[in-house]
């Protein structure tokens, strides 16, 4: 598992809303995702697993799983961009899916759009 801490909606790499982003080979057990979310200490941590060309994602707050988290989804997009380059991918949630686009700015930083 590769765990990143990313601040979504930050300006000049300061401020923003922090989220954990965990790249996993397979989805961890719920008890482990809860433990990791508690250790990260942010309002949400997203757990991503590759599925074909897209990603399965689950969001965990320190106390429970949550169905969706906007700022963690933006963090997912930025992390995916930094890892795989610009583009759009589909994130499959527990109850549907959403697309996120990774965008690299001229200074090399990454952002994302839903």
C-alpha positions in Angstrom: 0.0 0.0 0.0 1.2 3.5 -0.9 -0.3 6.1 1.4 -0.3 9.8 0.4 -1.5 12.9 2.3 -2.8 15.5 0.0 -4.5 18.8 0.6 -7.3 19.4 -1.9 -8.3 22.9 -2.8 -4.9 24.3 -1.6 -3.4 27.4 -3.1 0.3 27.6 -3.7 0.7 24.4 -1.7 -0.8 25.8 1.4 -4.2 25.5 3.1 -6.8 23.3 1.6 -8.7 20.3 2.9 -6.5 17.3 3.6 -7.3 13.8 2.6 -5.5 10.5 2.7 -5.1 8.6 -0.6 -4.1 4.9 -0.4 -3.1 3.0 -3.5 -3.7 -0.7 -2.8 -3.2 -3.9 -4.9 -6.3 -5.3 -3.3 -9.0 -3.7 -1.1 -8.0 -4.0 2.5 -10.4 -5.4 5.1 -12.8 -2.8 6.5 -11.2 -3.1 10.0 -7.9 -2.2 8.4 -9.3 0.7 6.5 -10.8 2.1 9.6 -7.6 1.7 11.5 -5.6 3.4 8.7 -8.1 6.2 8.5 -7.7 6.8 12.3 -3.9 6.8 12.0 -4.0 9.3 9.1 -6.3 11.5 11.3 -8.0 13.4 8.4 -11.7 13.6 8.0 -11.5 11.0 5.1 -9.0 8.6 3.5 -9.7 7.1 0.1 -8.6 3.6 -0.7 -8.1 2.9 -4.4 -7.7 -0.5 -6.2 -7.1 -0.8 -10.0 -9.8 -2.4 -12.0 -8.9 -2.7 -15.7 -8.2 0.9 -16.7 -10.3 2.4 -13.9 -10.3 2.4 -10.1 -12.5 1.0 -7.3 -12.6 3.5 -4.4 -13.9 3.4 -0.8 -13.9 6.3 1.6 -13.3 6.0 5.3 -13.6 8.5 8.1 -11.8 7.6 11.3 -15.1 6.2 12.7 -16.9 4.7 9.7 -17.1 4.2 5.9 -18.7 7.2 4.1 -20.4 6.9 0.7 -18.6 9.8 -1.0 -16.1 12.5 -0.3 -15.6 15.4 -2.7 -12.3 16.7 -1.5 -10.8 13.1 -1.3 -12.0 12.6 -4.8 -10.1 15.7 -6.0 -7.1 14.4 -4.0 -7.5 11.0 -5.8 -7.4 12.8 -9.2 -4.3 14.7 -8.4 -2.6 11.6 -7.0 -3.6 9.6 -10.1 -2.3 12.4 -12.4 1.1 12.5 -10.6 1.4 8.8 -10.9 0.0 8.1 -14.4 -0.2 11.5 -16.2 -3.1 13.7 -17.4 -6.4 12.2 -18.3 -9.8 11.2 -17.1 -10.6 8.0 -15.2 -13.7 6.4 -13.7 -13.9 5.8 -10.0 -16.4 3.1 -9.0 -18.0 3.8 -5.6 -20.2 1.6 -3.5 -23.4 3.1 -5.1 -22.3 4.3 -8.5 -19.4 5.9 -10.2 -17.9 9.3 -10.9 -15.2 10.5 -13.3 -12.2 12.6 -12.3 -9.8 14.4 -14.6 -6.1 14.9 -13.7 -4.6 18.2 -14.9 -1.0 19.3 -14.6 -0.3 23.0 -14.4 2.7 24.8 -16.0 4.6 24.7 -12.7 4.3 20.9 -12.5 1.7 20.7 -9.7 -1.4 18.5 -10.1 -5.0 19.3 -9.8 -8.3 17.5 -10.6 -11.8 18.2 -11.7 -15.0 16.2 -11.3 
